[in-house]
């Protein structure tokens, strides 16, 4: 077994043995203890302390979105391997009897399932773009939103920082290229300051999304070359491969074009976002400061429990 795999399973086993995470029998799908949720809540409050003064409109959505919006978003073109859809039984009594027979025999029982109008949310901001488009052009000062949602990505793993269902907090900015790039630049500095206050080693590096296939490799190279995505990295599974805990993304006019979002002067709106991996930051805190929060450094406790 590779050393990183041993480290991942070792830390995961420690989290489960301590009760911080609750095993469900599926890799990447875990319950959370009250203490784990308390740390997530404290970090959530810290984000608000840093970003709340910007006057963002707060919106909270369930962890699912309109399937037609999902299809239009282009997510399946770039990340088909990560998508999760919602299906439901759509048969008669005979089909129901066959379903029960298949379940009893331990064989695949999903043949009678049909796709619904819902898919699982892949990123908190994907629900937002059609909502903003429906409102009409954004104002002269652009628009800013504060989001949080559970998100799904189909990548089962023994790495506890790579969950299939996880929470993402985001600030999403709409406006002119200058407005949104300024927003990202502010959060690149602000995010490093905020995370440095938590007493963990970190670095910021240019990054790319996990685009699918040969064409995806070209998209990833272009994304890195244009420095459209940065990640704030903290060692969780290993020092050699630190984990992205925050991301800072400039989408250019991609979502503005996709959804027909305009600025006040009729130009296609540009967008940018900063995303916070809520579970990942909690895991990083437990990794670096231990499982007993009462023994965490006083400076860190003062930041999280002011």
C-alpha positions as CSV (number, residue, x, y, z in Angstrom):
1,X,0.0,0.0,0.0
2,X,1.3,3.5,-0.9
3,X,2.4,5.7,2.0
4,X,-0.2,8.4,1.1
5,X,-3.0,5.7,1.2
6,X,-1.8,4.5,4.6
7,X,-1.8,8.1,5.9
8,X,-5.3,8.7,4.5
9,X,-6.8,5.6,6.0
10,X,-4.9,6.2,9.2
11,X,-6.3,9.7,9.7
12,X,-9.8,8.5,8.5
13,X,-9.7,5.7,11.1
14,X,-8.7,8.1,13.8
15,X,-11.5,10.5,12.9
16,X,-14.0,7.6,13.0
17,X,-12.6,6.1,16.2
18,X,-12.7,9.4,17.9
19,X,-16.4,9.9,16.9
20,X,-15.7,13.1,14.9
21,X,-16.9,11.3,11.7
22,X,-19.5,8.6,11.6
23,X,-18.9,5.7,9.2
24,X,-21.8,4.9,6.8
25,X,-20.2,2.1,4.9
26,X,-19.7,4.2,1.8
27,X,-16.4,5.9,1.0
28,X,-16.7,9.7,1.2
29,X,-20.1,9.6,2.9
30,X,-19.9,10.4,6.6
31,X,-22.0,11.6,9.5
32,X,-20.5,14.4,11.6
33,X,-20.4,14.7,15.4
34,X,-21.6,17.7,17.4
35,X,-18.1,18.8,18.0
36,X,-17.2,18.6,14.3
37,X,-20.3,20.7,13.5
38,X,-19.4,23.2,16.2
39,X,-16.0,23.7,14.5
40,X,-17.7,24.1,11.1
41,X,-20.0,26.7,12.6
42,X,-17.2,28.6,14.2
43,X,-15.4,28.7,10.8
44,X,-18.6,29.8,9.1
45,X,-18.8,32.7,11.6
46,X,-15.2,33.6,10.9
47,X,-15.9,33.8,7.1
48,X,-18.8,36.2,7.9
49,X,-16.6,38.4,10.0
50,X,-14.3,38.8,7.1
51,X,-16.8,39.1,4.3
52,X,-20.0,40.3,5.9
53,X,-19.1,43.9,5.6
54,X,-19.3,43.7,1.8
55,X,-23.1,43.7,1.9
56,X,-23.6,40.5,-0.1
57,X,-27.2,39.2,-0.6
58,X,-27.6,36.0,1.4
59,X,-29.2,33.0,-0.3
60,X,-29.4,29.4,0.8
61,X,-30.5,26.6,-1.5
62,X,-31.1,22.9,-1.0
63,X,-28.5,20.5,-2.2
64,X,-30.3,20.0,-5.6
65,X,-31.0,22.0,-8.6
66,X,-33.3,22.2,-11.7
67,X,-32.1,19.5,-14.2
68,X,-32.7,21.7,-17.2
69,X,-30.5,24.4,-15.6
70,X,-27.9,21.8,-14.9
71,X,-27.9,20.6,-18.5
72,X,-27.6,24.2,-19.8
73,X,-24.8,25.0,-17.4
74,X,-22.3,22.9,-19.4
75,X,-21.2,20.9,-16.4
76,X,-21.7,17.6,-18.2
77,X,-19.4,18.8,-21.0
78,X,-16.6,19.4,-18.5
79,X,-17.2,17.1,-15.5
80,X,-19.4,14.2,-16.4
81,X,-17.5,11.9,-14.1
82,X,-18.5,14.0,-11.0
83,X,-22.2,14.5,-11.7
84,X,-25.0,13.0,-9.6
85,X,-28.6,12.7,-10.8
86,X,-31.8,11.9,-8.9
87,X,-33.9,9.0,-10.1
88,X,-37.2,7.6,-8.8
89,X,-39.4,4.5,-9.4
90,X,-41.7,4.9,-12.4
91,X,-43.4,1.6,-12.8
92,X,-46.7,-0.3,-12.3
93,X,-47.4,-3.1,-9.8
94,X,-45.7,-5.7,-11.9
95,X,-42.6,-3.6,-12.1
96,X,-42.8,-3.0,-8.3
97,X,-43.0,-6.8,-7.7
98,X,-39.9,-7.2,-9.9
99,X,-38.1,-4.5,-8.0
100,X,-38.8,-6.3,-4.7
101,X,-37.7,-9.6,-6.2
102,X,-34.4,-8.0,-7.4
103,X,-33.8,-6.4,-4.0
104,X,-34.3,-9.8,-2.3
105,X,-32.0,-11.5,-4.7
106,X,-29.3,-8.9,-4.2
107,X,-29.1,-7.9,-7.9
108,X,-29.4,-4.5,-9.6
109,X,-32.9,-3.2,-8.9
110,X,-32.6,0.2,-10.7
111,X,-33.8,-0.7,-14.2
112,X,-37.3,0.8,-13.4
113,X,-35.9,4.1,-12.2
114,X,-36.4,7.2,-14.3
115,X,-34.6,10.5,-14.0
116,X,-36.5,13.2,-12.2
117,X,-36.4,17.0,-12.7
118,X,-33.7,17.3,-10.0
119,X,-29.9,16.7,-10.0
120,X,-27.5,17.1,-7.1
121,X,-25.8,20.4,-6.8
122,X,-22.2,20.2,-7.9
123,X,-21.1,23.6,-6.7
124,X,-23.1,26.1,-4.6
125,X,-22.9,28.8,-7.3
126,X,-24.5,26.7,-10.1
127,X,-28.0,27.3,-8.7
128,X,-27.5,31.0,-8.6
129,X,-26.7,32.0,-12.3
130,X,-30.2,31.4,-13.7
131,X,-31.7,33.1,-10.7
132,X,-29.7,36.3,-11.4
133,X,-30.3,36.0,-15.1
134,X,-34.1,36.0,-14.5
135,X,-33.8,39.3,-12.6
136,X,-32.4,41.2,-15.6
137,X,-29.2,43.3,-15.9
138,X,-27.1,43.7,-12.7
139,X,-26.8,47.3,-11.5
140,X,-23.9,49.7,-12.0
141,X,-22.1,48.4,-9.0
142,X,-22.6,44.8,-10.0
143,X,-23.9,42.2,-7.6
144,X,-22.6,40.1,-4.8
145,X,-24.1,37.0,-3.2
146,X,-23.3,34.9,-0.1
147,X,-24.2,31.2,-0.7
148,X,-23.8,27.9,1.2
149,X,-25.0,24.5,0.2
150,X,-24.2,20.8,0.5
151,X,-22.7,19.7,-2.9
152,X,-22.1,16.3,-4.5
153,X,-19.3,15.0,-6.5
154,X,-18.9,11.4,-7.4
155,X,-15.3,10.6,-6.4
156,X,-15.4,8.0,-3.6
157,X,-12.1,8.0,-1.7
158,X,-10.5,6.9,1.5
159,X,-9.2,10.4,1.8
160,X,-11.5,12.1,4.4
161,X,-10.9,15.5,2.8
162,X,-12.5,14.2,-0.5
163,X,-16.1,13.6,0.6
164,X,-18.8,12.9,-1.9
165,X,-21.3,15.2,-0.1
166,X,-19.8,18.3,1.5
167,X,-20.6,21.9,2.3
168,X,-19.4,24.8,0.2
169,X,-19.7,28.4,1.3
170,X,-19.2,31.0,-1.5
171,X,-19.1,34.6,-2.3
172,X,-20.0,35.2,-5.9
173,X,-19.4,38.5,-7.7
174,X,-21.1,39.7,-10.9
175,X,-20.1,42.8,-12.8
176,X,-17.5,44.2,-15.2
177,X,-14.1,42.5,-15.7
178,X,-12.5,45.2,-13.4
179,X,-15.1,44.7,-10.7
180,X,-14.8,40.9,-10.5
181,X,-11.0,40.7,-10.8
182,X,-10.8,43.3,-8.0
183,X,-13.1,41.2,-5.9
184,X,-10.9,38.1,-6.4
185,X,-7.7,40.0,-5.7
186,X,-9.2,41.3,-2.4
187,X,-10.2,37.8,-1.4
188,X,-6.8,36.3,-2.3
189,X,-5.2,38.6,0.3
190,X,-8.2,38.4,2.7
191,X,-8.3,34.6,2.5
192,X,-4.7,34.2,3.3
193,X,-4.9,36.6,6.3
194,X,-8.0,34.8,7.6
195,X,-6.5,31.3,7.3
196,X,-3.1,32.4,8.7
197,X,-5.0,33.3,11.9
198,X,-5.9,29.6,12.4
199,X,-2.3,28.6,12.9
200,X,-1.9,26.1,10.1
201,X,0.8,25.9,7.3
202,X,-0.6,27.1,4.0
203,X,0.4,28.1,0.5
204,X,-1.5,29.6,-2.5
205,X,-0.9,28.2,-5.9
206,X,-2.3,28.4,-9.4
207,X,-4.7,25.5,-10.1
208,X,-7.1,23.9,-12.5
209,X,-10.4,22.1,-12.3
210,X,-10.6,18.3,-13.0
211,X,-11.8,18.6,-16.6
212,X,-12.7,15.3,-18.3
213,X,-10.8,13.7,-21.2
214,X,-8.3,14.9,-23.8
215,X,-10.2,18.1,-24.4
216,X,-10.3,18.6,-20.7
217,X,-6.5,18.5,-20.5
218,X,-6.4,21.4,-22.9
219,X,-8.9,23.3,-20.8
220,X,-7.0,22.7,-17.7
221,X,-3.8,23.9,-19.3
222,X,-5.5,27.1,-20.5
223,X,-7.0,27.7,-17.1
224,X,-3.6,27.5,-15.5
225,X,-1.9,29.6,-18.2
226,X,-4.5,32.3,-17.7
227,X,-4.3,32.1,-13.9
228,X,-8.0,31.8,-13.7
229,X,-8.0,29.6,-10.6
230,X,-6.0,29.8,-7.4
231,X,-6.2,27.5,-4.4
232,X,-5.2,27.9,-0.8
233,X,-3.6,24.6,0.2
234,X,-3.2,23.1,3.6
235,X,-1.6,19.7,4.3
236,X,-4.2,17.2,5.5
237,X,-3.6,13.8,3.8
238,X,0.1,14.6,3.2
239,X,2.7,17.4,3.1
240,X,3.6,16.4,-0.5
241,X,0.0,16.8,-1.7
242,X,-1.7,19.5,0.3
243,X,-5.5,19.9,0.1
244,X,-7.3,22.8,-1.5
245,X,-9.4,24.4,1.3
246,X,-10.2,27.7,-0.4
247,X,-10.4,28.5,-4.1
248,X,-10.4,31.8,-5.9
249,X,-11.9,31.6,-9.4
250,X,-12.4,34.1,-12.3
251,X,-14.9,32.7,-14.8
252,X,-14.5,35.5,-17.3
253,X,-17.8,35.8,-19.3
254,X,-18.5,32.0,-19.3
255,X,-21.6,32.1,-17.0
256,X,-22.6,35.5,-18.3
257,X,-22.7,34.2,-21.8
258,X,-24.3,30.9,-20.9
259,X,-27.2,32.6,-19.0
260,X,-27.4,35.9,-20.9
261,X,-26.5,37.9,-17.8
262,X,-25.8,41.6,-18.7
263,X,-24.4,44.6,-16.9
264,X,-26.3,47.9,-16.8
265,X,-24.7,49.1,-20.1
266,X,-25.7,45.9,-21.9
267,X,-22.3,44.1,-21.9
268,X,-22.0,40.5,-20.9
269,X,-21.4,40.2,-17.2
270,X,-18.2,38.6,-15.9
271,X,-18.2,36.5,-12.7
272,X,-15.8,35.4,-10.0
273,X,-16.1,33.5,-6.8
274,X,-14.3,32.5,-3.7
275,X,-15.2,29.1,-2.3
276,X,-14.6,27.7,1.2
277,X,-14.5,23.9,1.8
278,X,-16.2,23.8,5.2
279,X,-15.4,20.2,6.1
280,X,-11.9,20.4,4.7
281,X,-11.0,23.4,6.9
282,X,-12.5,21.6,10.0
283,X,-10.4,18.5,9.1
284,X,-7.3,20.6,8.7
285,X,-7.9,22.1,12.2
286,X,-8.3,18.7,13.8
287,X,-5.2,17.4,11.9
288,X,-2.9,20.2,13.0
289,X,-4.3,21.0,16.4
290,X,-5.6,17.7,17.6
291,X,-9.0,16.3,18.4
292,X,-9.4,18.0,21.8
293,X,-10.4,21.6,21.0
294,X,-9.8,22.6,24.6
295,X,-6.1,22.0,23.9
296,X,-5.9,24.0,20.7
297,X,-3.6,27.0,20.8
298,X,-5.1,29.9,22.7
299,X,-4.6,32.2,19.7
300,X,-6.6,29.9,17.5
301,X,-9.4,29.4,20.1
302,X,-9.6,33.2,20.4
303,X,-10.2,33.5,16.7
304,X,-12.8,30.8,16.5
305,X,-14.5,31.5,19.8
306,X,-14.1,35.3,20.2
